[in-house]
Amino acid sequence: MTSEPLPNGTEQVFVIGTDGTPWHRTRSTGGTWSPWSLPTCPEPDYNASC
């Protein structure tokens, strides 16, 4: 598991499931957590893997 606070006050958490699937969720500035979901890339970046 890794957690990353962002400058806008939100926090992102990433984990790898027991089956190898990556999962992601975000905590809003109000403290509410999003449901777990598969991470997505906003735009393809061929210099980095997503």
Jmol script that loads the backbone (N, CA, C; Angstrom):
load data "model"
ATOM      1  N   MET A   1       0.843  -1.169   0.000  1.00  0.00           N
ATOM      2  CA  MET A   1       0.000   0.000   0.000  1.00  0.00           C
ATOM      3  C   MET A   1       0.888   1.231   0.000  1.00  0.00           C
ATOM      4  N   THR A   2       0.463   2.234  -0.731  1.00  0.00           N
ATOM      5  CA  THR A   2       1.145   3.509  -0.702  1.00  0.00           C
ATOM      6  C   THR A   2       0.093   4.611  -0.669  1.00  0.00           C
ATOM      7  N   SER A   3       0.427   5.678  -0.002  1.00  0.00           N
ATOM      8  CA  SER A   3      -0.490   6.802   0.150  1.00  0.00           C
ATOM      9  C   SER A   3       0.242   8.074  -0.232  1.00  0.00           C
ATOM     10  N   GLU A   4      -0.455   8.967  -0.925  1.00  0.00           N
ATOM     11  CA  GLU A   4       0.167  10.199  -1.389  1.00  0.00           C
ATOM     12  C   GLU A   4      -0.762  11.384  -1.136  1.00  0.00           C
ATOM     13  N   PRO A   5      -0.403  12.265  -0.183  1.00  0.00           N
ATOM     14  CA  PRO A   5      -1.178  13.489  -0.018  1.00  0.00           C
ATOM     15  C   PRO A   5      -0.870  14.450  -1.171  1.00  0.00           C
ATOM     16  N   LEU A   6      -1.886  15.130  -1.647  1.00  0.00           N
ATOM     17  CA  LEU A   6      -1.722  16.057  -2.765  1.00  0.00           C
ATOM     18  C   LEU A   6      -1.823  17.499  -2.278  1.00  0.00           C
ATOM     19  N   PRO A   7      -1.261  18.440  -3.023  1.00  0.00           N
ATOM     20  CA  PRO A   7      -1.274  19.843  -2.616  1.00  0.00           C
ATOM     21  C   PRO A   7      -2.681  20.418  -2.407  1.00  0.00           C
ATOM     22  N   ASN A   8      -3.691  19.840  -3.079  1.00  0.00           N
ATOM     23  CA  ASN A   8      -5.048  20.360  -2.936  1.00  0.00           C
ATOM     24  C   ASN A   8      -5.772  19.832  -1.699  1.00  0.00           C
ATOM     25  N   GLY A   9      -5.086  19.032  -0.868  1.00  0.00           N
ATOM     26  CA  GLY A   9      -5.674  18.540   0.374  1.00  0.00           C
ATOM     27  C   GLY A   9      -6.298  17.162   0.278  1.00  0.00           C
ATOM     28  N   THR A  10      -6.372  16.599  -0.925  1.00  0.00           N
ATOM     29  CA  THR A  10      -6.884  15.240  -1.062  1.00  0.00           C
ATOM     30  C   THR A  10      -5.744  14.249  -0.836  1.00  0.00           C
ATOM     31  N   GLU A  11      -6.086  12.988  -0.733  1.00  0.00           N
ATOM     32  CA  GLU A  11      -5.080  11.934  -0.555  1.00  0.00           C
ATOM     33  C   GLU A  11      -5.452  10.771  -1.443  1.00  0.00           C
ATOM     34  N   GLN A  12      -4.466  10.155  -2.062  1.00  0.00           N
ATOM     35  CA  GLN A  12      -4.696   8.990  -2.907  1.00  0.00           C
ATOM     36  C   GLN A  12      -4.018   7.780  -2.292  1.00  0.00           C
ATOM     37  N   VAL A  13      -4.711   6.646  -2.338  1.00  0.00           N
ATOM     38  CA  VAL A  13      -4.170   5.393  -1.822  1.00  0.00           C
ATOM     39  C   VAL A  13      -4.173   4.377  -2.959  1.00  0.00           C
ATOM     40  N   PHE A  14      -3.065   3.665  -3.103  1.00  0.00           N
ATOM     41  CA  PHE A  14      -2.928   2.624  -4.109  1.00  0.00           C
ATOM     42  C   PHE A  14      -2.531   1.324  -3.413  1.00  0.00           C
ATOM     43  N   VAL A  15      -3.162   0.227  -3.815  1.00  0.00           N
ATOM     44  CA  VAL A  15      -2.814  -1.095  -3.290  1.00  0.00           C
ATOM     45  C   VAL A  15      -2.809  -2.094  -4.443  1.00  0.00           C
ATOM     46  N   ILE A  16      -2.166  -3.218  -4.234  1.00  0.00           N
ATOM     47  CA  ILE A  16      -2.190  -4.331  -5.175  1.00  0.00           C
ATOM     48  C   ILE A  16      -2.952  -5.464  -4.499  1.00  0.00           C
ATOM     49  N   GLY A  17      -4.029  -5.919  -5.144  1.00  0.00           N
ATOM     50  CA  GLY A  17      -4.832  -7.003  -4.593  1.00  0.00           C
ATOM     51  C   GLY A  17      -4.088  -8.323  -4.610  1.00  0.00           C
ATOM     52  N   THR A  18      -4.632  -9.310  -3.925  1.00  0.00           N
ATOM     53  CA  THR A  18      -3.990 -10.627  -3.858  1.00  0.00           C
ATOM     54  C   THR A  18      -3.904 -11.293  -5.223  1.00  0.00           C
ATOM     55  N   ASP A  19      -4.745 -10.850  -6.167  1.00  0.00           N
ATOM     56  CA  ASP A  19      -4.699 -11.396  -7.521  1.00  0.00           C
ATOM     57  C   ASP A  19      -3.816 -10.567  -8.452  1.00  0.00           C
ATOM     58  N   GLY A  20      -3.123  -9.544  -7.898  1.00  0.00           N
ATOM     59  CA  GLY A  20      -2.228  -8.711  -8.685  1.00  0.00           C
ATOM     60  C   GLY A  20      -2.889  -7.488  -9.303  1.00  0.00           C
ATOM     61  N   THR A  21      -4.178  -7.302  -9.066  1.00  0.00           N
ATOM     62  CA  THR A  21      -4.899  -6.160  -9.625  1.00  0.00           C
ATOM     63  C   THR A  21      -4.617  -4.908  -8.799  1.00  0.00           C
ATOM     64  N   PRO A  22      -4.280  -3.785  -9.448  1.00  0.00           N
ATOM     65  CA  PRO A  22      -4.074  -2.537  -8.711  1.00  0.00           C
ATOM     66  C   PRO A  22      -5.430  -1.896  -8.387  1.00  0.00           C
ATOM     67  N   TRP A  23      -5.525  -1.301  -7.209  1.00  0.00           N
ATOM     68  CA  TRP A  23      -6.732  -0.593  -6.781  1.00  0.00           C
ATOM     69  C   TRP A  23      -6.357   0.785  -6.272  1.00  0.00           C
ATOM     70  N   HIS A  24      -7.322   1.689  -6.337  1.00  0.00           N
ATOM     71  CA  HIS A  24      -7.076   3.090  -6.017  1.00  0.00           C
ATOM     72  C   HIS A  24      -8.315   3.669  -5.342  1.00  0.00           C
ATOM     73  N   ARG A  25      -8.101   4.568  -4.394  1.00  0.00           N
ATOM     74  CA  ARG A  25      -9.212   5.349  -3.850  1.00  0.00           C
ATOM     75  C   ARG A  25      -8.684   6.700  -3.407  1.00  0.00           C
ATOM     76  N   THR A  26      -9.576   7.676  -3.282  1.00  0.00           N
ATOM     77  CA  THR A  26      -9.189   9.046  -2.970  1.00  0.00           C
ATOM     78  C   THR A  26      -9.990   9.545  -1.778  1.00  0.00           C
ATOM     79  N   ARG A  27      -9.326  10.280  -0.885  1.00  0.00           N
ATOM     80  CA  ARG A  27      -9.999  10.937   0.240  1.00  0.00           C
ATOM     81  C   ARG A  27     -10.156  12.406  -0.120  1.00  0.00           C
ATOM     82  N   SER A  28     -11.379  12.895  -0.028  1.00  0.00           N
ATOM     83  CA  SER A  28     -11.638  14.301  -0.338  1.00  0.00           C
ATOM     84  C   SER A  28     -11.147  15.189   0.801  1.00  0.00           C
ATOM     85  N   THR A  29     -11.139  16.483   0.569  1.00  0.00           N
ATOM     86  CA  THR A  29     -10.720  17.423   1.617  1.00  0.00           C
ATOM     87  C   THR A  29     -11.663  17.376   2.801  1.00  0.00           C
ATOM     88  N   GLY A  30     -12.904  16.924   2.603  1.00  0.00           N
ATOM     89  CA  GLY A  30     -13.862  16.794   3.699  1.00  0.00           C
ATOM     90  C   GLY A  30     -13.728  15.495   4.475  1.00  0.00           C
ATOM     91  N   GLY A  31     -12.828  14.601   4.024  1.00  0.00           N
ATOM     92  CA  GLY A  31     -12.584  13.348   4.735  1.00  0.00           C
ATOM     93  C   GLY A  31     -13.329  12.144   4.201  1.00  0.00           C
ATOM     94  N   THR A  32     -14.159  12.318   3.181  1.00  0.00           N
ATOM     95  CA  THR A  32     -14.919  11.211   2.614  1.00  0.00           C
ATOM     96  C   THR A  32     -14.056  10.429   1.621  1.00  0.00           C
ATOM     97  N   TRP A  33     -14.109   9.094   1.722  1.00  0.00           N
ATOM     98  CA  TRP A  33     -13.343   8.235   0.815  1.00  0.00           C
ATOM     99  C   TRP A  33     -14.197   7.803  -0.357  1.00  0.00           C
ATOM    100  N   SER A  34     -13.601   7.768  -1.537  1.00  0.00           N
ATOM    101  CA  SER A  34     -14.264   7.220  -2.718  1.00  0.00           C
ATOM    102  C   SER A  34     -14.265   5.700  -2.600  1.00  0.00           C
ATOM    103  N   PRO A  35     -15.110   5.016  -3.384  1.00  0.00           N
ATOM    104  CA  PRO A  35     -15.027   3.556  -3.408  1.00  0.00           C
ATOM    105  C   PRO A  35     -13.731   3.109  -4.101  1.00  0.00           C
ATOM    106  N   TRP A  36     -13.304   1.884  -3.826  1.00  0.00           N
ATOM    107  CA  TRP A  36     -12.144   1.339  -4.514  1.00  0.00           C
ATOM    108  C   TRP A  36     -12.468   1.189  -5.995  1.00  0.00           C
ATOM    109  N   SER A  37     -11.515   1.531  -6.846  1.00  0.00           N
ATOM    110  CA  SER A  37     -11.692   1.399  -8.292  1.00  0.00           C
ATOM    111  C   SER A  37     -10.343   1.108  -8.932  1.00  0.00           C
ATOM    112  N   LEU A  38     -10.395   0.716 -10.191  1.00  0.00           N
ATOM    113  CA  LEU A  38      -9.164   0.500 -10.940  1.00  0.00           C
ATOM    114  C   LEU A  38      -8.599   1.860 -11.324  1.00  0.00           C
ATOM    115  N   PRO A  39      -7.297   2.076 -11.178  1.00  0.00           N
ATOM    116  CA  PRO A  39      -6.721   3.362 -11.568  1.00  0.00           C
ATOM    117  C   PRO A  39      -6.782   3.539 -13.077  1.00  0.00           C
ATOM    118  N   THR A  40      -6.910   4.783 -13.499  1.00  0.00           N
ATOM    119  CA  THR A  40      -6.927   5.099 -14.923  1.00  0.00           C
ATOM    120  C   THR A  40      -5.939   6.224 -15.192  1.00  0.00           C
ATOM    121  N   CYS A  41      -5.474   6.306 -16.416  1.00  0.00           N
ATOM    122  CA  CYS A  41      -4.592   7.387 -16.840  1.00  0.00           C
ATOM    123  C   CYS A  41      -5.448   8.467 -17.495  1.00  0.00           C
ATOM    124  N   PRO A  42      -5.243   9.726 -17.140  1.00  0.00           N
ATOM    125  CA  PRO A  42      -6.022  10.775 -17.787  1.00  0.00           C
ATOM    126  C   PRO A  42      -5.715  10.903 -19.281  1.00  0.00           C
ATOM    127  N   GLU A  43      -4.475  10.711 -19.659  1.00  0.00           N
ATOM    128  CA  GLU A  43      -4.063  10.748 -21.065  1.00  0.00           C
ATOM    129  C   GLU A  43      -2.912   9.781 -21.251  1.00  0.00           C
ATOM    130  N   PRO A  44      -2.824   9.156 -22.419  1.00  0.00           N
ATOM    131  CA  PRO A  44      -1.686   8.261 -22.639  1.00  0.00           C
ATOM    132  C   PRO A  44      -0.361   9.016 -22.566  1.00  0.00           C
ATOM    133  N   ASP A  45       0.581   8.457 -21.893  1.00  0.00           N
ATOM    134  CA  ASP A  45       1.925   9.034 -21.815  1.00  0.00           C
ATOM    135  C   ASP A  45       2.892   7.896 -22.110  1.00  0.00           C
ATOM    136  N   TYR A  46       3.462   7.933 -23.281  1.00  0.00           N
ATOM    137  CA  TYR A  46       4.290   6.820 -23.708  1.00  0.00           C
ATOM    138  C   TYR A  46       5.660   6.812 -23.043  1.00  0.00           C
ATOM    139  N   ASN A  47       5.952   7.806 -22.215  1.00  0.00           N
ATOM    140  CA  ASN A  47       7.207   7.831 -21.471  1.00  0.00           C
ATOM    141  C   ASN A  47       7.055   7.239 -20.077  1.00  0.00           C
ATOM    142  N   ALA A  48       5.838   6.924 -19.676  1.00  0.00           N
ATOM    143  CA  ALA A  48       5.602   6.386 -18.335  1.00  0.00           C
ATOM    144  C   ALA A  48       4.506   5.327 -18.428  1.00  0.00           C
ATOM    145  N   SER A  49       4.578   4.351 -17.553  1.00  0.00           N
ATOM    146  CA  SER A  49       3.501   3.352 -17.508  1.00  0.00           C
ATOM    147  C   SER A  49       2.503   3.776 -16.451  1.00  0.00           C
ATOM    148  N   CYS A  50       1.291   3.395 -16.658  1.00  0.00           N
ATOM    149  CA  CYS A  50       0.223   3.814 -15.763  1.00  0.00           C
ATOM    150  C   CYS A  50      -0.323   2.627 -15.026  1.00  0.00           C
TER     151      CYS A  50
END
end "model"
wireframe off; spacefill off
backbone 0.3
color backbone group
